[in-house]
Amino acid sequence: MPAWNKLLEWAKQFRLLTGRGVRLTRTPNGTFIVAEQRGTPWDHPFKVMVSSTEATVLLGTLSNQVPTISGKRLDEEPAPTLKLLGGPNRDLRSWICLDVQVDETTGAIDPENPKAVIITHAREPESRESGRHALAILIWNPDRSTIRRVHQITHFNLQHRFIKAQAGKPSRHLFWPA
């Protein structure tokens, strides 16, 4: 016990100082140190930000092609916004997706077609009409009119490959970080 008391006396000689984001709460039983450090925001490719009726998607590429929203490229100024039409599914979820159309014979994406790589709002994350990759999931409030949370799924530029249907197996779209 004498060694412990010596340690306490030694520690009391130092003064606690606060800095940015650090709070001290002194009580009869001691001092509590609370550090509220915020992380540095990361504006990554395909970052989705929403308001009550629209979504904005930061610039990202699919196989070096810039997607469009309503015919406007993501790199245009002002940035295009996506109307959140249709609301959520019965589980109060919807998705911001990257949809890709390819030439079924070659699997190539037509760089001249502004509708070949588009950002969409969908009630389900799958599509039978195109290749689809979910960028973010939107969690809606029970009133179905506002969004409670956005969960980002994709954080990187993407690459794409189309695999043609063979031997009774359907065609597939593969997506991976670039």
C-alpha positions as CSV (number, residue, x, y, z in Angstrom):
1,M,0.0,0.0,0.0
2,P,2.8,2.5,0.7
3,A,4.0,2.1,-2.9
4,W,0.5,2.7,-4.2
5,N,0.2,5.9,-2.2
6,K,3.5,7.1,-3.5
7,L,2.3,6.5,-7.1
8,L,-0.9,8.5,-6.4
9,E,1.1,11.4,-5.0
10,W,3.4,11.3,-8.0
11,A,0.5,11.3,-10.4
12,K,-1.2,14.3,-8.7
13,Q,1.7,16.6,-9.6
14,F,0.7,16.5,-13.2
15,R,-2.0,18.8,-14.4
16,L,-4.6,17.6,-16.9
17,L,-5.1,20.0,-19.8
18,T,-7.9,20.0,-22.3
19,G,-7.6,20.4,-26.0
20,R,-9.9,20.5,-29.0
21,G,-12.6,17.9,-28.5
22,V,-11.5,17.0,-25.0
23,R,-13.6,17.6,-22.0
24,L,-12.7,17.1,-18.3
25,T,-15.3,16.4,-15.6
26,R,-13.9,16.7,-12.1
27,T,-15.8,14.9,-9.3
28,P,-14.9,14.1,-5.7
29,N,-14.0,10.6,-6.9
30,G,-11.6,11.7,-9.7
31,T,-11.5,13.2,-13.1
32,F,-13.3,11.9,-16.2
33,I,-11.7,12.6,-19.5
34,V,-14.0,12.5,-22.5
35,A,-12.5,12.8,-26.0
36,E,-14.9,13.6,-28.8
37,Q,-12.6,13.1,-31.8
38,R,-14.3,13.2,-35.2
39,G,-12.9,11.4,-38.1
40,T,-11.9,13.1,-41.3
41,P,-14.7,12.9,-43.8
42,W,-13.9,10.7,-46.8
43,D,-15.4,11.8,-50.1
44,H,-15.0,8.5,-51.8
45,P,-16.3,7.5,-55.3
46,F,-20.1,6.9,-55.4
47,K,-20.7,8.4,-52.0
48,V,-24.5,8.8,-51.7
49,M,-26.1,11.8,-49.8
50,V,-29.8,12.2,-49.6
51,S,-32.4,14.8,-48.8
52,S,-36.1,14.0,-48.3
53,T,-36.8,13.8,-52.1
54,E,-33.4,13.6,-53.8
55,A,-30.1,11.9,-53.8
56,T,-26.7,13.2,-54.9
57,V,-24.0,10.7,-55.8
58,L,-20.3,11.8,-55.9
59,L,-18.3,11.1,-59.0
60,G,-17.2,7.4,-59.6
61,T,-16.5,5.4,-62.6
62,L,-17.5,1.9,-64.0
63,S,-14.7,0.5,-66.2
64,N,-13.5,4.1,-66.6
65,Q,-16.9,5.4,-67.8
66,V,-18.8,8.1,-65.9
67,P,-22.4,7.2,-65.1
68,T,-25.3,9.5,-65.7
69,I,-28.4,10.6,-63.8
70,S,-31.3,11.6,-66.1
71,G,-28.9,12.0,-69.0
72,K,-26.4,14.2,-67.0
73,R,-22.9,12.9,-66.3
74,L,-21.8,12.8,-62.6
75,D,-18.9,15.1,-63.4
76,E,-21.1,17.9,-64.8
77,E,-21.6,21.1,-62.9
78,P,-24.0,21.5,-61.1
79,A,-24.0,17.8,-60.1
80,P,-27.1,16.0,-61.2
81,T,-29.6,14.9,-58.5
82,L,-31.7,11.7,-58.5
83,K,-35.4,12.0,-57.7
84,L,-36.4,9.4,-55.1
85,L,-39.6,8.3,-56.8
86,G,-41.5,5.2,-55.8
87,G,-40.6,5.1,-52.1
88,P,-39.5,2.1,-50.2
89,N,-40.5,-1.6,-50.5
90,R,-42.6,-3.3,-47.9
91,D,-39.5,-3.7,-45.6
92,L,-39.0,0.1,-45.7
93,R,-35.9,-0.2,-47.9
94,S,-34.8,1.0,-51.3
95,W,-31.5,1.2,-53.1
96,I,-29.4,3.7,-55.0
97,C,-28.0,1.5,-57.8
98,L,-25.6,1.5,-60.7
99,D,-27.3,-0.1,-63.7
100,V,-25.3,-1.1,-66.8
101,Q,-26.5,-2.1,-70.3
102,V,-24.2,-4.1,-72.5
103,D,-24.1,-5.5,-76.0
104,E,-25.4,-9.1,-75.4
105,T,-23.1,-10.5,-78.1
106,T,-19.8,-8.8,-77.2
107,G,-20.4,-7.9,-73.5
108,A,-19.1,-4.4,-74.2
109,I,-20.5,-1.2,-72.8
110,D,-21.2,1.4,-75.5
111,P,-19.3,4.6,-74.4
112,E,-21.4,6.7,-76.7
113,N,-24.7,5.6,-75.1
114,P,-25.6,7.9,-72.2
115,K,-28.0,5.3,-70.9
116,A,-25.4,2.5,-70.8
117,V,-24.2,3.3,-67.3
118,I,-26.8,5.0,-65.1
119,I,-27.6,5.7,-61.5
120,T,-31.1,4.7,-60.4
121,H,-33.4,4.5,-57.4
122,A,-34.9,1.0,-57.0
123,R,-37.2,-0.7,-54.6
124,E,-35.2,-4.0,-55.0
125,P,-31.4,-4.5,-55.4
126,E,-31.8,-6.9,-58.3
127,S,-32.8,-6.3,-62.0
128,R,-33.7,-8.6,-64.8
129,E,-33.3,-5.8,-67.4
130,S,-29.7,-4.8,-66.7
131,G,-26.7,-5.5,-64.7
132,R,-27.2,-3.8,-61.3
133,H,-24.8,-3.0,-58.5
134,A,-26.1,-1.4,-55.2
135,L,-24.2,1.7,-54.2
136,A,-26.2,2.4,-51.0
137,I,-29.3,1.2,-49.1
138,L,-31.8,3.7,-47.9
139,I,-33.7,2.9,-44.7
140,W,-37.0,4.7,-44.6
141,N,-39.1,5.9,-41.6
142,P,-42.4,4.1,-41.0
143,D,-44.3,7.0,-42.5
144,R,-42.7,6.0,-45.8
145,S,-42.1,9.7,-46.7
146,T,-38.6,10.3,-45.2
147,I,-35.3,8.5,-45.0
148,R,-33.9,7.6,-41.6
149,R,-30.5,6.3,-42.6
150,V,-28.2,5.7,-45.6
151,H,-25.9,2.7,-45.5
152,Q,-23.1,3.1,-48.0
153,I,-22.2,-0.1,-49.8
154,T,-19.7,0.9,-52.5
155,H,-16.6,3.0,-51.7
156,F,-14.5,2.6,-54.8
157,N,-14.6,3.0,-58.6
158,L,-15.7,-0.2,-60.2
159,Q,-14.8,-2.6,-63.0
160,H,-17.4,-4.7,-64.8
161,R,-17.5,-7.9,-66.8
162,F,-20.4,-9.5,-68.6
163,I,-20.6,-13.3,-68.9
164,K,-22.9,-14.5,-71.6
165,A,-25.6,-17.1,-70.9
166,Q,-24.3,-20.6,-71.6
167,A,-25.7,-24.2,-71.3
168,G,-28.9,-23.1,-69.7
169,K,-27.3,-20.8,-67.2
170,P,-28.3,-17.1,-67.3
171,S,-25.9,-14.3,-68.2
172,R,-24.2,-12.5,-65.3
173,H,-22.7,-9.1,-64.6
174,L,-19.7,-9.1,-62.3
175,F,-18.6,-5.9,-60.4
176,W,-15.4,-5.4,-58.4
177,P,-13.4,-2.5,-57.0
178,A,-11.1,-0.8,-59.5
